[in-house]
């Protein structure tokens, strides 16, 4: 009958491990939310910075000997996604 106490001890260890895993999971979920919020904030700031840069570029005077390719180069450099 020594199997029953061994089984009970194993169940207790599994319950403790389960509780640890639940706490770890909760902490990881909190960290994930924080990192996700930070990422969203950074994306928003990046979009705002891009808009400001685009506005500044649009305000630049056209060059005297400008090429038709300049507009294509400018547009393609803006569309590059990180």
C-alpha positions in Angstrom: 0.0 0.0 0.0 3.0 2.3 -0.2 1.8 3.3 -3.7 -1.0 5.4 -2.3 1.2 7.8 -0.3 3.6 8.0 -3.3 0.7 8.8 -5.5 -0.6 11.5 -3.1 2.8 13.1 -2.9 3.1 13.1 -6.7 -0.3 14.7 -7.0 0.7 17.4 -4.4 3.9 18.1 -6.4 1.8 18.4 -9.7 -0.6 20.8 -8.0 2.3 23.0 -6.8 3.8 22.9 -10.3 0.5 23.8 -11.8 0.2 26.8 -9.5 3.7 27.9 -10.4 2.8 27.6 -14.1 -0.3 29.6 -13.7 1.6 32.4 -11.9 4.3 32.3 -14.6 1.7 32.4 -17.3 0.0 35.5 -15.7 3.4 37.3 -15.5 4.1 36.4 -19.1 0.7 37.7 -20.2 1.3 41.0 -18.3 4.7 41.3 -20.0 3.2 40.6 -23.4 0.6 43.3 -22.9 3.2 45.8 -21.8 5.4 45.0 -24.8 2.5 45.0 -27.2 1.4 48.5 -25.8 5.0 49.7 -26.2 5.2 48.4 -29.8 1.9 50.1 -30.7 3.1 53.3 -29.2 6.4 53.1 -31.2 4.5 52.3 -34.4 2.3 55.4 -33.8 5.3 57.6 -33.1 7.0 56.2 -36.2 4.0 57.0 -38.4 3.9 60.5 -37.0 7.6 61.0 -37.6 7.2 59.7 -41.2 4.3 62.1 -41.8 6.5 65.0 -40.5 9.4 64.0 -42.7 7.1 63.6 -45.7 5.7 67.1 -45.0 9.2 68.5 -44.8 10.2 66.7 -48.1 7.2 68.2 -49.8 8.2 71.7 -48.7 11.7 71.3 -50.2 12.1 73.5 -53.3 12.3 71.7 -56.6 15.8 71.5 -58.0 16.7 73.6 -61.1 17.9 70.7 -63.1 15.6 68.1 -61.6 15.0 64.8 -63.2 11.7 63.0 -63.7 13.2 60.1 -61.9 13.6 62.1 -58.6 9.9 61.7 -57.8 10.0 58.0 -58.4 13.1 57.6 -56.2 11.5 59.7 -53.4 8.2 57.7 -53.5 10.0 54.3 -53.5 12.1 55.3 -50.5 9.0 56.2 -48.6 7.2 53.0 -49.2 10.0 50.8 -47.7 8.6 49.1 -44.6 10.9 48.1 -41.8 
